[in-house]
Amino acid sequence: DRVFNELLNAQATGKLKGIKGKAGQLLSIHKEYDKAASTAGRSLLTRIVVDRFVDGQKALDYLRSHKIGQAAFIALDKIPNFSEAISTPYRSPDNTKRIYDLVTCSSEHYKNLAYFIFKDTLWAPNLSIANNVAFGNPQRRRVVTKDGDLIEPSGLFSGNNPAQGLITLNERSSNVP
């Protein structure tokens, strides 16, 4: 998009620094899981990732001063550290997979970003399984189906409006554990 390209051009000419790309460009997933991952991470996958909060501030100032438009950012230095959650083995309920475990990061540096976006959101092959997993035990879970239907632990549910193509696709096997 125009705003993002303007920021990349400003960075290329030395006016800005620390812009890494859109979150969805820094992560990838097998095409089988695209609808689910794009829907689950919809609002965050399109954000521009910057190294530091100050880099995002300067980018916003640049956009404002040049009357280019608006943008939303994720500052890597300000998101919580999820290293404990990332390193702890996760056991997904039967017939589900944790989206985070299906994602490949373009750099180890972005594992924390991937967990920030998806946390323990689960992928399920259909709505029936998703419903059972989301509400079938005392621990409610966030679950998205292969078709992009999303169930939130609060009971909110959305469907028939899946996102797609917000995350880079890879050819990694779909038989990910």
Steps between C-alpha positions, in 0.01 A plus 500: 500500500601860445568595863718195563695555178558866591643390836728245332620768257569738789698226673696425180604866479604510866212712628362214712638183651388184678212409266499121458188446290138413558458229762351258247807541278733395782309177566386221272266204510396214273214598268272244669495723810489840328131578562524398863824688574398809302166511680645438846769765456306732271548831683865438592637338183454823303684717753844634423769350721774730628800424716429767759206712606696812407535367143120479477464848647737642239311317225171650621660845513624449143152398382344796677750759377473378140121456518531143368250317718482286809650171610497260794819356647633223721815600686712192568656663807158556661315173452511268801769234521336164437818289519362285783175426315692438177743255660236309698372197304136547402259211471214578265168325557419217259442598136640851550831674447633818657535764227828623652651153446400509132670834435854536368684818591733663246743542791523361854470866596127487409390201712383737773307700239329183374395405852380857566273472196363147543570400860329163560233534230413156370423383147214251460385323183132592550256698711376202701849416625576868552189542716583193710858617554404861569237423761532127579693534823553757775786665308341692216715536188525718194446279193491569127384253237671421170226710335571801722211477747629644827380419853620720786515374861247770594240332279530746213492325164558616145471322170443530126757779482839332503815693433748353258847588376605711799790267576771378265439149367766233505526149365571341837317173551150531632571204727637725771457351847 
